[in-house]
Amino acid sequence: MHKLISFVISESHRLKKGEAVELRPLESAPPYYKSTMPQQYAMVEEKAKVGGRDVKFLVRAYPPENILVEATVEIDDAFSKETFKLREALIDACQKISQKHGGELELSEEYSIALVSGYDGDPEQFLNKKQAIASFLKSEIQKLDDQEIEYTLSKQIKYANNDLVIVDWDGAFVFDTEGKIDDIIDLFQTANLQLLRYRILDRKLDDRLRKVTKFAHAPKLKIQFYKHNKELRHAFQEVIETRSMAIADFEAIERDIKLIGDWYSARLYDLISKKFKLDDWRKTIQEKLDSLEDIYNIVSENFSISSRQFLELIQIILFFVLQAGWFVLLVLEFLYFTEK
């Protein structure tokens, strides 16, 4: 039996959280596995025709601001060009349903998994169809170079002799004799969710950096007049909130993944995260957080310096006003006595 599973995860601000969806642990997973995975909540189920097929779409929420749309269909041949076309149609349908529920097209991640089950022997028997597998994994219909095919198929992991998972950026091939891969799908969805969250956080940090950089380059005296400006106060409030959220999110992700330990689930997730370059995203975001903190410190220091300079300027002005006042009194007094 062959199946095609496609899903889209998007940012959405119109989530309606339903009942929690029960997670089914991976093979050889620790007892606390369920508590380490992001919780999904059922929203609705929808049906639509895709490629002449009746397809059921599961719509689920990842609170507070992410939505998942998933579709599963049985197919005749996971290695055929028809499956490649059906995959594109399923992704397009998932995107449309996601947008209907507030999902953003630009801030979304899409992924497809081809499942091959019900076979006898080891899954390596299917590797004579390398070109079709690599094309599916890369969403690339043109014929690929042999070296590119070998590189693509090298990112794989086995648990037993009769199963195999091959991972790439846009898709995965899963060979499992029983076809029970809900746990594996959960891991792929979790990795795509983390990738999307990093993209969203990266964009927010870019926006905050643009807003506060102008204050770092402003003249010190000019900054003093910004101090009571709503724009500046709002920018600094966003900086603090964004940085706090990022640190909390980073710590939660690292803690949860470490809890899984050196089990099959952790090794599969590690393979997926390397393919998605999640470590590079984490480093990039951390660098931007450090830059944000540096700019914050520079502007805060300028506030302090400009405040002292401003007070000193006021003292000088008041001193001259006082001297002018004394001078006026002396003139008046002189005129008074000369008139007598």
Sequence and secondary structure as in RCSB ss.txt:
>XXXX:A:sequence
MHKLISFVISESHRLKKGEAVELRPLESAPPYYKSTMPQQYAMVEEKAKVGGRDVKFLVRAYPPENILVEATVEI
DDAFSKETFKLREALIDACQKISQKHGGELELSEEYSIALVSGYDGDPEQFLNKKQAIASFLKSEIQKLDDQEIE
YTLSKQIKYANNDLVIVDWDGAFVFDTEGKIDDIIDLFQTANLQLLRYRILDRKLDDRLRKVTKFAHAPKLKIQF
YKHNKELRHAFQEVIETRSMAIADFEAIERDIKLIGDWYSARLYDLISKKFKLDDWRKTIQEKLDSLEDIYNIVS
ENFSISSRQFLELIQIILFFVLQAGWFVLLVLEFLYFTEK
>XXXX:A:secstr
 EEEEEEEEEE S     SB      TT  TTHHHHS   EEEEEEEEEETTEEEEEEEEEETTTEEEEEEEEEE
S TTSHHHHHHHHHHHHHHHHHHHHTT  SSSEEEEEEEEE S  S GGGGGGGHHHHHHHHHT  S   HHHHH
HHHTSEE SSTTEEEEE SSEEEEEESS   HHHHHHHHHHHHHHHHHHHHHHHHHHHHHHHHHHHSS HHHHHH
HTT HHHHHHHHHHHHHHHHHHHHHHHHHHHHHHH SSHHHHHHHHHHHHTTHHHHHHHHHHHHHHHHHHHHHHH
HHHHHHHHHHHHHHHHHHHHHHHHHHHHHHHHHHHHHHH 
